[in-house]
Amino acid sequence: MTTNYITTALFLIIVAILLFIIARYKIVDYRKRRNQRKRFERGRDQEIKAKDYLIKKGYTIVSSQKSYTHAFEVDGENVKAELIPDYVVKKNGKTYLVEVKTGKSAINIQNRNTRRQILEYDYAIDSDGIFLLDMENLEMKRVRFFTKKEQQSSVKVVLLIGIALVGIIVPSWYIKGIAAVLLGIVGYKDILRKFS
């Protein structure tokens, strides 16, 4: 009789623990879905407010949530991805993409998901520029990514300016001569490229 009582008690404890785990999982899942729904609704509301903001700033709305197809290749197979910027706008004859962001982290270009999304738009969609519209602070930031070539040339420009400044500032003709030779060496390829 005692073993029956212990077995029944253990069975009830196991059932209670399982019910607790299931209930906890359901509550966590419900909260997660509710928070996602709230974020989605808030984002949608902010996108509507963004439209008014853009119009007040003098932009003409060309389209909202326009779908673009980006084709690329993976291991020889053609793949297509859909890209949907929040707004395509025009101002002064130029066309821009606008990505609207809300929340604490998404509004920052340092956020890798935001940066990657905007980088993909910049690479795949023809436009005159891309803006990140931070609806938390009502700030519109122009984002421009540099190509590898542009990054290398900007380093070269800084180097050339530095050498030229040393040549100008230092009174020694010997140092000025070395600076001139260095300028010639560093800028040699660019000079040849321009004249060929």
Phi, psi and omega in degrees: 000320180293321178294324176297316180296317179294317179298315179296317180297316178297317179300315180294323178295316179297316178298317180296318179296315179298317178297321178297315180297315179296315180298318180296316179300315181296319180294315179297316179297317179299314179298319180297313179296321179296316179295319177298317179297317179297317178298318180297313180297318179296317178299319179295318177298318181292327177295323177293317177295326179298323179301313178298319180298314181297318179296318178297330179277001176094010179270145174260128180282119178272314178202162178231130179058037178288135182268131175242149177252129177249116180261139177207180185234138176231116182050044177082354180262135177285133180231146177235142177232146179265130178243132183227088175292153183296313181220147166246123184232162177232146174202132179054039177077005180247147181253131181233152171260141179233124175252121183266130179230147175226171179097176185282319186261325186295337182285350184261130180294343176287343176294121188297325180292318178296312182299315180295320179297312181292322177299318179296318176299315182298321183285320192261339186246126180288123178201172177269359178161168181231138177244141170258116182260109180273103183281346177291320183246006183050055178237136178247119184244129177280130181247128178227125178263141179264140175286168178301319181297317180295321179296317180294319182290328179291325175295318180296319179298315179299318179297314179299316179297318179299314179296317180297319179296319177299316179298325181282316187284316185287128185285345184286130178291333177297313179294321178298320179295316178298317179298319180296319179295316179298319177300319179295319181292312183293320183270001185304310182297319180295321180294315178298319181296323182287327184264358180259000000 
